């Protein structure tokens, strides 16, 4: 009994030592940052002009539009069938990006999930739609490439009425039966 308690006490002492060491490191970092900010505020404007601005660290690569398109149509299980709450934001973004990409397929599309070329067709149409969309964005002076930034830009363009013609064309193709989409109906409308 006493040996067990002595072992637990020894473990707690070790944990406290490690915590003290970590706290000392954290305090040193904070102290150094405070010293750096104090000294940098006293620099002249000439010194600050010579230093390059630090680059923002990116946590992960921004997904391409065709990758989002491919994930929407070819990923198993299909994104529109998923009910996983952990991927809700990703599904929502993919749904909207895919809907906007469909606007730029001027001749429509037909997907047959049973076809052996299904994934190739999805990828080819996604690349074509991405190319057309990026050309459209370039005409409106938008340089965004990642899915989130493109979606933000497209929302603004839609609000300004710049997407009215592509939407009209999409609805005509849809009513003519030239947009055969395996996704459920509530995910196909804009």
C-alpha positions as CSV (number, residue, x, y, z in Angstrom):
1,X,0.0,0.0,0.0
2,X,2.7,2.5,1.0
3,X,4.9,1.5,-2.0
4,X,2.0,2.2,-4.3
5,X,1.4,5.6,-2.7
6,X,5.1,6.4,-2.9
7,X,5.2,5.5,-6.6
8,X,2.1,7.8,-7.2
9,X,3.7,10.6,-5.3
10,X,6.9,10.2,-7.3
11,X,4.9,10.3,-10.6
12,X,3.1,13.5,-9.5
13,X,6.5,15.1,-8.6
14,X,7.8,14.3,-12.1
15,X,4.7,15.7,-13.7
16,X,5.0,18.9,-11.7
17,X,8.7,19.3,-12.7
18,X,7.7,18.9,-16.3
19,X,4.9,21.4,-15.9
20,X,7.3,23.9,-14.2
21,X,9.8,23.5,-17.1
22,X,7.0,24.1,-19.7
23,X,5.8,27.1,-17.8
24,X,9.3,28.5,-17.7
25,X,9.7,28.1,-21.5
26,X,6.3,29.7,-22.1
27,X,7.1,32.6,-19.9
28,X,10.5,33.1,-21.6
29,X,8.7,33.1,-25.0
30,X,6.2,35.7,-23.8
31,X,8.9,37.8,-22.3
32,X,11.0,37.6,-25.5
33,X,8.0,38.6,-27.6
34,X,7.3,41.5,-25.3
35,X,10.9,42.6,-25.7
36,X,10.8,42.2,-29.5
37,X,7.6,44.3,-29.8
38,X,9.1,46.9,-27.5
39,X,12.2,47.2,-29.6
40,X,10.4,47.0,-32.9
41,X,8.2,49.9,-32.1
42,X,11.3,52.1,-31.7
43,X,12.6,51.3,-35.2
44,X,12.6,53.9,-37.8
45,X,10.4,53.6,-40.9
46,X,13.5,53.0,-43.0
47,X,14.3,49.9,-41.1
48,X,10.8,48.5,-41.5
49,X,10.8,49.1,-45.3
50,X,13.8,47.0,-45.8
51,X,12.4,43.9,-44.0
52,X,10.1,41.7,-46.1
53,X,6.7,41.0,-44.7
54,X,6.4,37.6,-43.1
55,X,4.4,35.1,-45.1
56,X,1.2,33.8,-43.6
57,X,1.5,30.1,-42.8
58,X,-1.1,28.0,-44.6
59,X,-2.5,25.0,-42.7
60,X,-3.3,23.0,-45.8
61,X,-3.5,23.4,-49.6
62,X,-6.7,25.0,-50.9
63,X,-8.7,22.4,-52.8
64,X,-9.0,22.9,-56.6
65,X,-12.5,23.3,-58.0
66,X,-12.2,20.1,-60.1
67,X,-11.2,18.2,-56.9
68,X,-14.3,19.4,-55.2
69,X,-16.4,18.5,-58.3
70,X,-14.8,15.0,-58.4
71,X,-15.3,14.4,-54.7
72,X,-19.0,15.4,-55.0
73,X,-19.7,13.0,-57.8
74,X,-17.2,10.2,-57.5
75,X,-16.3,9.8,-53.8
76,X,-17.8,6.8,-52.1
77,X,-20.2,7.1,-50.3
78,X,-21.7,9.9,-52.4
79,X,-21.4,13.3,-50.6
80,X,-25.1,14.1,-51.2
81,X,-26.1,10.9,-49.4
82,X,-24.0,11.5,-46.4
83,X,-25.5,12.6,-43.1
84,X,-22.2,12.8,-41.1
85,X,-22.2,15.9,-39.0
86,X,-18.4,16.1,-39.0
87,X,-18.3,16.8,-42.7
88,X,-21.4,19.1,-42.9
89,X,-19.3,22.2,-43.8
90,X,-17.3,20.4,-46.4
91,X,-20.5,19.0,-48.0
92,X,-22.2,22.4,-48.0
93,X,-19.1,24.0,-49.7
94,X,-18.9,21.1,-52.2
95,X,-22.6,21.4,-53.0
96,X,-22.4,25.2,-53.7
97,X,-19.1,25.0,-55.6
98,X,-20.6,22.1,-57.8
99,X,-23.7,24.1,-58.4
100,X,-21.7,27.1,-59.6
101,X,-19.5,24.9,-61.7
102,X,-22.6,23.5,-63.5
103,X,-23.4,27.0,-64.7
104,X,-20.3,26.9,-66.9
105,X,-21.0,23.7,-68.7
106,X,-22.6,25.3,-71.7
107,X,-23.6,22.0,-73.4
108,X,-25.0,20.3,-70.4
109,X,-23.8,16.9,-69.1
110,X,-25.0,13.4,-68.6
111,X,-23.6,11.1,-65.9
112,X,-24.3,7.4,-65.8
113,X,-23.1,6.0,-62.6
114,X,-23.1,2.4,-64.0
115,X,-20.7,3.4,-66.8
116,X,-17.1,2.1,-66.7
117,X,-15.9,5.5,-67.7
118,X,-17.9,7.3,-65.0
119,X,-14.9,8.6,-63.0
120,X,-13.1,9.7,-66.2
121,X,-16.2,11.6,-67.4
122,X,-16.6,13.3,-64.0
123,X,-13.0,14.4,-64.0
124,X,-13.0,15.6,-67.6
125,X,-16.2,17.6,-67.1
126,X,-14.9,19.0,-63.8
127,X,-11.7,20.2,-65.5
128,X,-13.7,21.8,-68.3
129,X,-16.1,23.5,-65.9
130,X,-13.2,24.8,-63.8
131,X,-11.5,26.2,-66.9
132,X,-14.6,28.1,-68.0
133,X,-15.3,29.3,-64.4
134,X,-11.7,30.6,-64.0
135,X,-12.0,32.5,-67.4
136,X,-15.2,34.0,-66.2
137,X,-13.6,35.1,-62.9
138,X,-10.6,36.5,-64.7
139,X,-13.0,38.7,-66.8
140,X,-14.3,40.1,-63.5
141,X,-10.8,40.7,-62.1
142,X,-11.0,37.8,-59.5
143,X,-7.8,35.9,-59.0
144,X,-9.1,33.3,-56.5
145,X,-8.3,29.6,-57.2
146,X,-9.3,27.8,-54.0
147,X,-12.8,26.5,-53.5
148,X,-13.7,28.8,-50.5
149,X,-12.3,31.9,-52.1
150,X,-14.0,31.2,-55.4
151,X,-17.2,30.5,-53.6
152,X,-17.0,33.9,-51.8
153,X,-16.3,35.7,-55.1
154,X,-19.1,33.9,-56.9
155,X,-21.6,34.9,-54.2
156,X,-20.7,38.5,-54.6
157,X,-20.9,38.2,-58.4
158,X,-24.3,36.5,-58.1
159,X,-25.6,39.2,-55.8
160,X,-24.4,41.8,-58.3
161,X,-26.3,40.0,-61.1
162,X,-23.3,38.9,-63.2
163,X,-24.4,35.3,-63.1
164,X,-27.9,35.9,-64.5
165,X,-27.0,34.7,-68.1
166,X,-25.3,31.5,-67.0
167,X,-28.2,30.7,-64.6
168,X,-30.7,31.3,-67.4
169,X,-28.7,29.0,-69.7
170,X,-28.4,26.3,-67.0
171,X,-32.2,26.4,-66.4
172,X,-32.9,26.0,-70.1
173,X,-30.6,23.0,-70.3
174,X,-32.2,21.5,-67.3
175,X,-35.7,21.9,-68.6
176,X,-34.6,20.4,-72.0
177,X,-33.2,17.3,-70.2
178,X,-29.6,18.0,-71.1
179,X,-28.5,18.1,-67.4
180,X,-28.7,14.5,-66.2
181,X,-27.4,14.6,-62.7
182,X,-27.2,11.6,-60.4
183,X,-27.4,13.8,-57.3
184,X,-30.7,14.3,-55.5
185,X,-32.9,17.1,-56.8
186,X,-32.5,19.4,-53.8
187,X,-28.7,19.6,-54.5
188,X,-29.0,20.4,-58.2
189,X,-30.8,23.7,-58.0
190,X,-29.0,27.0,-57.3
